[in-house]
């Protein structure tokens, strides 16, 4: 037998609001709940780059050799060396034959 729900209409299927199922609480009398270990904030990890890595990073960020020389206090020759650039050999002197 079907019992009509009062106050409903033809489109109301009579679905009452359903309460969430009750979750049983499980407790153990022998062991207290463990809290996760707390980590102390140390300001983050730091990395110390070698001079060569620092020069290559600066160059990849668009700095010129001159800017790198100024910012790192390295010589132009050292910066070029870290970047894998070698100085072109001096042009051969023209001979008067």
C-alpha positions in Angstrom: 0.0 0.0 0.0 1.3 3.5 -0.9 0.9 6.3 1.5 0.8 9.7 0.0 3.0 12.4 1.5 1.1 15.5 2.5 2.1 18.8 0.9 3.7 17.1 -2.1 2.8 17.4 -5.7 3.0 15.2 -8.8 6.7 16.0 -9.3 7.7 15.5 -5.7 8.8 11.9 -5.2 8.6 12.3 -1.5 12.3 12.2 -1.0 12.9 13.5 2.5 16.2 15.0 3.4 18.4 12.1 4.5 20.7 12.5 7.4 24.3 11.3 7.0 24.8 7.9 8.4 26.3 7.8 11.8 29.9 6.7 11.9 30.7 4.7 15.0 33.6 6.1 17.0 36.3 3.7 17.6 38.4 4.2 20.7 41.1 2.1 22.2 41.6 2.3 25.9 45.2 1.0 25.7 46.9 3.3 23.2 46.4 7.1 23.1 46.0 8.7 19.7 49.4 9.6 18.1 50.0 13.0 16.8 52.2 13.3 13.7 55.7 14.5 14.4 56.0 18.2 14.2 58.6 19.7 11.8 60.3 22.9 12.7 60.4 25.5 10.0 64.0 26.2 9.1 63.4 28.8 6.4 63.6 26.3 3.5 66.4 24.5 1.9 69.4 26.4 0.5 71.8 25.5 -2.3 75.3 26.9 -2.7 76.1 27.1 -6.4 79.7 26.8 -7.6 81.0 29.9 -9.4 80.7 28.1 -12.8 77.1 27.1 -12.1 76.3 30.7 -10.9 77.8 32.2 -14.1 75.9 29.8 -16.3 72.7 30.5 -14.4 73.1 34.3 -14.7 73.8 33.9 -18.5 70.7 31.8 -19.0 68.7 34.5 -17.2 69.9 37.0 -19.9 72.8 38.8 -18.2 75.6 39.9 -20.4 79.2 38.9 -19.7 80.0 42.4 -18.5 77.1 42.3 -16.0 78.2 38.9 -14.8 81.8 40.2 -14.3 80.5 43.1 -12.2 78.1 41.0 -10.1 80.5 38.1 -9.4 83.8 40.1 -9.2 85.3 37.5 -11.6 87.5 38.4 -14.5 86.2 38.4 -18.0 88.5 35.6 -18.9 87.1 33.5 -16.0 83.5 34.2 -17.0 84.2 33.3 -20.6 85.9 30.1 -19.4 82.9 29.1 -17.3 80.7 29.7 -20.4 82.9 27.5 -22.5 84.1 30.4 -24.7 87.7 30.5 -25.7 89.4 33.5 -27.1 90.0 33.3 -30.8 93.6 32.8 -31.8 95.4 35.8 -32.9 95.3 36.3 -36.7 98.5 35.1 -38.4 100.7 38.0 -39.5 100.6 38.5 -43.2 103.9 37.7 -44.8 105.5 39.8 -47.5 106.6 37.3 -50.0 
